[in-house]
C-alpha cells in the first residue's frame, strides 16, 4: 500500500502474496512462525530458506546469524546488528521504532499482544519482523484467543529449545518444533516428568522449589520457581480476576502454615493473600479459634480449606457461616471416603448454611490457578487454557464436551514447561469452562490434602 505522498508503506497482508505474511514475536527467527514460512524472492522463485544468503531459516540466540564467507557470524545481519539491534530500527528504511509505530499503527497482525507492539521492522518486501519478544509481564495482558495463540506458540518454541526434559520428550515423540503451526498442535509434557527431572529453563538458580505432597513411598514432584515475584503476580492476578481486590476480604485457611510446609505452593499463596487481605489466618488445628475469629470479623470472608478438613469441621461443628465463601481444594486423598463431588458439596452446603461451594484448582507443577464459584465448573484466567485428550493416546486432542484427560496450558509456567498433561479426567465446554470428574486409573494419589500429614 502507499501513503498520501505515494510512498510505499508496509502492509501485513500483501493481497497478491497473501501467503507471505510473516511475523514473529520471539528472539529467535524460525523458518516457520505461527504456521507461516519466511520466504524470499530470488528472481521469479520463492525460497523458504530465509531472507537473503546471510540469514539462516532459524537464527539462534539473541543475535541474528550472518554468513560471512564460510563462517556464520552472530554479530547480526547485513549491517552487523545484533538481534537487539533490530529493535527500534527498520532494516533498509532507517526508520525509528517511533516512526514505525506512527506509520503502521493500524496494520499490526491480528492477535499481537499490545505490549509487544513496540514497532515493526521491515526486512524485505514480504517479511515483517515484530522487533521485541513478549515478556513474562505481557501474558497478563492477554485478552482474546488470538493473543493467547501467538503467546503460546512463542513460549512453546522457546521452551522446546531451552527446557531439556521437554526438548528430549519432543525428540522421543518425533515432534519437530518448527513444524508446530498452531497452539492446538503443541504437545503436552506428562506431569510425571516433574518427579524424575528438573523441568526448568530459568538459566539461574531458582528462588524456590515447590513440591507436591506425597505419602510414604511416593515420589513428590518438584517445580523450580525462578521468580517468586512472578508466582505472586500470577496468583494475585488470578484472584483479582474472580474475586476482586483481596483487601475487601478476610481469608481464613484450614491449611498448615508456611513454616510447617515451606515447599507448598498453595500454602505460600494463602500466606501472601492473607497478608494482602489484612485479616484472617491459618487455623488448621484450632476450630474453636477459627469460628470465634470469623464470628467477630465484619468483613466478607473466604474459608479456604483442604477437602477433608472442611468435612471434619462440618461434621463436628456444623457452623452456620454468614457472609462467607467456602472454598475447597483437592480431594480426600485417603483421609476420608471418596464420594462424588456433588454429594460432598451438598454436605458442606447443609452444614455451613451456604448456597454453593467454591473450589480452587491448582498444583505444584503449575503457576496459575483456576476457580469454580459453584457447580464444580472451573474457569481459567486469560493466560491459562484447559483442553482434553484421549486417555489412551496423549497426542489425540478431543473436541469440546468429550470426556478425557485434562491438558493445561499455563503460560505463567514461564521458566519450566507451560504445557502439562495432567492425570485428571474431565470435560471442557466450548467456552473453556471445565469440570474435573476424577483421576486416570493407576495414577498416583496426590494433592494438597496430603499437606496435613
N, C-alpha and C positions, 0 to 999 in steps of 0.2 A: 504494500500500500504506500501512498505518498502523503506528505503533509500539504499544507496550504501553499507552500512555495514550490511544490513539485518534487521535493527531495524524498528519496525512498526512506521509509521508516520500517521498523520491524513489525511483522505480523506473526503471531504464534501459530496460525493455521494458514499456510500458503495454499490457496484454492487449487492451483494446478498440481501441487505436490503435497496433498493432504497427509500422505503417509510419512512425510519427512519431519513432522513436528518432533522435537526432542528437547526435553528439559529435565535436568537432574538437580536434586536438592542436596547432594552429598558432597563429601570431599574426595570422592573417587569417581572418575568418569568411566562409565562402563560401555561396552559395545552395545548394550541394550539397557535402556532405562524406562521404567514404567511401561514396559511392553513395546517400546519403540526403538528401532535401531538407529544409531548415529550413522549418518550417511554422508557421502562426499561425492560431488560430481567431478568425474575425471573425463573430460571430453563429453561424450554422449552417454557415458556409463556411470551408474550409481554404485559406489563401493560402500559396503557396510563395515569396513575395517576401521574406520575412524576418520578424523579430519586431517587431511594432509599427510605427507610421508612422515612427518615428525611426530605425530601423535598416535600412540597405540590405541587399539579398541578399548583397552582398560588401562587407566593410569593409576599407579599405586601411591599410597600415602597422601600427604597434603600437597605435594608438588607434581605438576603435570610433567610427564617424561617426554623428552625431545630427542630425536635421533640426530646425532652429530657424527657423521661418518658411520662407523660400525659400532659406536658406543651410545648407549642410552644415558642421557643426562637427566638428572632430576631437578635441574635448576629452573625449569619452566618450559614454556612453549613459544617458539619464534623469537620473542624479544627477551628471553631469559627471565620471564616472570614465573614466580612460584605459584602454587595453587592459590595461596592467599593474595598473591599479586594481581590476580584477576579481579579481586573484589574492588568494587568502586571504579573500575575502568573497563570500557568496552574495547575489545580487541579489534583493531583495524579502523576504528572510528574516533578514538581518542575522547570518548565521552566519559564524564564522571558518573559515579553512581547516581548523583542527584539529577544529572541530565537525563539519564536513562529512566529514572522514576517519572520525570516530568513527561518525557516523550511517549513512554509506553505504559503509562499508568493504567490505561484501560484495557491492556492487552495481555495481562498475565494469564498463564494457563489455569484452567479451572481446577480448583482443589488445592492450590498453593496456599500454605499456611501464611496468614498475614505477616507474622514476624519474620518469616523467611523472605518476604517480598521487599528486599532492600536494593533492588536494582537488577538488571539483566545484562548479560554480556553477549553481544552478537559476535560469533566467531566464524560464521560463514553465511551465505545467503539462506541456507536452510537450517542451520543449527543455532540454537539459543541455549545459553547456559545460565541457570539460576546460580548466582555467584556466591551464595553462602548456604552451607548445610544447616538444617534445623538444629536447634539446641534442645537440651532436656526441658528448658522452660517453655519451648514452643508447643510441646504436646498438650499443655494445659489450655492452649488457645484453639484446639480442635473443636469445631462446631458442627461438622457435617461429615457424611460418608466419604466425600471426595478428599477432604483434608486428611481423614484417617487413612485412607488408601495410600495417599502419597507418603505420609509419615511412616506407615507400616512397612512399605517397600524399602524406604531408606534405612530404617532401623534393621530390617532383615539383612540387607546387603552388608551393612557394617558388621553385624554380629556373626553373619556367616563367614566373614573373613577373620574376625578378631577374637571370637569365643571358641577356644579349642574343642571343647566337647561337642558343641553344636556343629562346628565345621567337620569334625570327624563323623558325627551322626549323618550329616547330609551326604558325605562321601560314601559311607557304607550303604546308604539308601539309594545311591546313584542319582542324587539330585545335583544339578548344576545351577548354582545360584543365579548366574547370568541369564538363565532361561526361565526364571520365575518372573512372570509378567504381570501378575495381579495378586492382591493380598489373599484371595481365596486359594492360590496355589502354594502359599508358604507352608512348608512342613512344620509340624509342632513337635517339640522335643519331649520325649517321655519324662514324666515328673520324677521317676525313679532315678534318673541320672543325677539328681541333686544329692542322692545318698552315696554315690560312688565317685563323683568327680567334682572338681571346683568349677562350677558353671559361672564364669567370671571373665570379663574383658575390661576391667577398670584400669589396668596399667600400673596402678599403685596399690599399696596395701589397703585393704578395706577398713573403713572406720569401725565396722561391726560385722559380726556373722550371726544371722538369725538362724535358729534351729527349730525343727519341728519337734513336738513331743513324741516320746516313744516309750513303750513298755519294755520290760526286761527282755533282752534277746532281739529287740528290733533296732535297726539302724536309723538314726534320725537324718532328716535332710538338712543340708547346710546351704544357706543363701548368703554369700558375701555381699555386704552392702557398702559400696564405695563411698556413698554420701548419705549420712543420716539426715542432712538438710533436705535432700531430695525426697527421702521417705516421709519426712514431716510435711513437706509441701504437698505430697501426694495425698496422705490421709486427711489432711486438713481440707484440701480442695474437694475430695470426695464427700467428706462430712458436710461441708457447706452446700454441696450440690443438692443433698437430700434433706438436710435439717437446718440449714441456715447458720447464722453466727453462733459458735459454741458458747459465747458469753451469755446468751439468753437461757442456757440450760444449766442444770446441775447433773453431773454424771457420777453415778454410783456403780461400782464394779464388784460383781461376785467372781473375782479372779484373784490369784496370788499377786502380791505387789511386785514392783520392779526389782527390789533387792532379792526376792525369793526366786525370781525366774527371769534373769537378765537376758537370756537368749531368745525370749519370746517376742516376736514382732507385735502380737496382739497386746501383750502387757505394756510394751513400750508405747504403742499407740494410745492405750487407755490412760497411761500415766501422763502423757503430754496433753491429751484432750481434757482430762480433769483439771490440769493447770490452766488451760485456755478457758474452761468454764468458770473457774474461780471458786467452785464449790463441788462437793461430792467427795469421793474417796474409795479406797479398797476395803471391802468388808467380807471377805470370803468366810472367815471363821467367827464372825460376830453378827449373827442375825438380829439379835436384840438391839445392838448398837446401830445397825443398818436401818431398822424400822424406826427407831427413835429419831435418827438424823433426818430421814426422809419426811417424817411427820412434821418436824419443826421447820422444814425448808419451804419457803413460799414460792420458790421458782419452779417452772416446769422441769420435770426430772426425766432422766433416762436411766433405767436399771439394766445394765449390760451384764450378762452372766453366761457361763457355760451351761449347757442344757441340763445336765444332771443336778447342778447346784440350784438352778431355778425350780426344778421339780421338787427337790428336797425342801426348799423354802415354802413352796406352795402346799405341800403335804403337812408340814409341821406347824405352819402359822396361818396359811390361807388369808393373808392380809389384804384388805381392800385398799388399793393404792390409787389415790386421786391425783389428777394432773401428772400422770406418769406414763411414759412409753416403756414397755417391757421389750427388751431386745435380747434374743438368744443367739448363740453362735456355737457351731459344732453339734455333733450327735452325742449319744450316750457313751460310745467307745468302751463298752464293757462295764461301766459303773452302774448302769440301770438297764432294765429291759428295753431293747429297741422296739419302738412302736411307730406306726405311721405318723408322719409329721402333723397331719390334720388332727389326729386324735390327741397328740401331745399338746398342740396349741389350744385345743378345746379345754384340756385340763387346766392349763395356765390361765386362760381367759376366765374360767369359772372361779379359780382360786383368787386371782388378783382383781377381779371386777373390771376388766378391760374388754374392749370390743375386738381387738386384733393384737397379734404378736408380731413384732418386727424381728428381722434377722439380719445379721452381718455375715457376709461370705468373704472369707479371706484365708490365706495360708502362708506359711513361712516362705514358700517359693515365689510368692507374688509380692508386689509392692503396693498394688491397689486393692480396693475393697468394693464389692457390690452390696447393695442393701435391698431388703424387702420390707415394705411398710404394711405388710399384711398379705395373707393368702399364699405365702411361700413363693411369691412372684418377685424375682430379683431383677433389679435394674443396675446397669453399669454407668460409671462416669464416662464422659465422651471419649477419653483416650483408652478405653478398655472395651473389648468385644468378646462375646462368647458364641461359639458355634458347636455343632455336634458332628461326630464321626461314627462310622461303622465300628462297633466294638471289636469286630474280628479283622478289620482292615483299617489301620490308622491313617492310610492315605486316601480313604474314601469319604469325603465330606457328605453330610446328609442334608436334605432340604429342610426348611423351616417346618416345625411341628413334628419331626421324626425323632423318636427316642434314640439316644446314642450316647457315646462317651463325650464328655464336655472338653472342648479345646478352648483355651483362654489366650487371647492376645492382649497383653498388658504392656503398653508402650512405656510405662514408668519403670519396667524392668530394664532400664537403660544400660546398665553395666553388667548384666548377666545374660539372660535369654528372655525375650519378650513373648515367645510363642510356646506355650506349655500345654502338653497333652495330659490332662488330669485323669484320675481313676474314678471320678464321679460320673454318674449317669443321670441324664435328664433330657429336657426338651427346651428348644428355643423357638419363640414365635417370630413372625416376620418383623416385628418391631425391635427385636433384640432382647426382649424380656425372657428370662429363663427360669426353669423350675428344676430343682435338684430332687431326683427320685430315689437315689441310693448310691451304692458303690458297685463297681465291677467286681464280679466274683473273684475270690482269691487275692484281691488287693489287700495290702497291709491295712490294719486298723490304725488310723492315725487321726490327729486333730487336736484342737485346743482343749478339749475336756481332759486330756492326759496331763495338762498343766497342774492339776490339783493333786497329783501324787505327792 
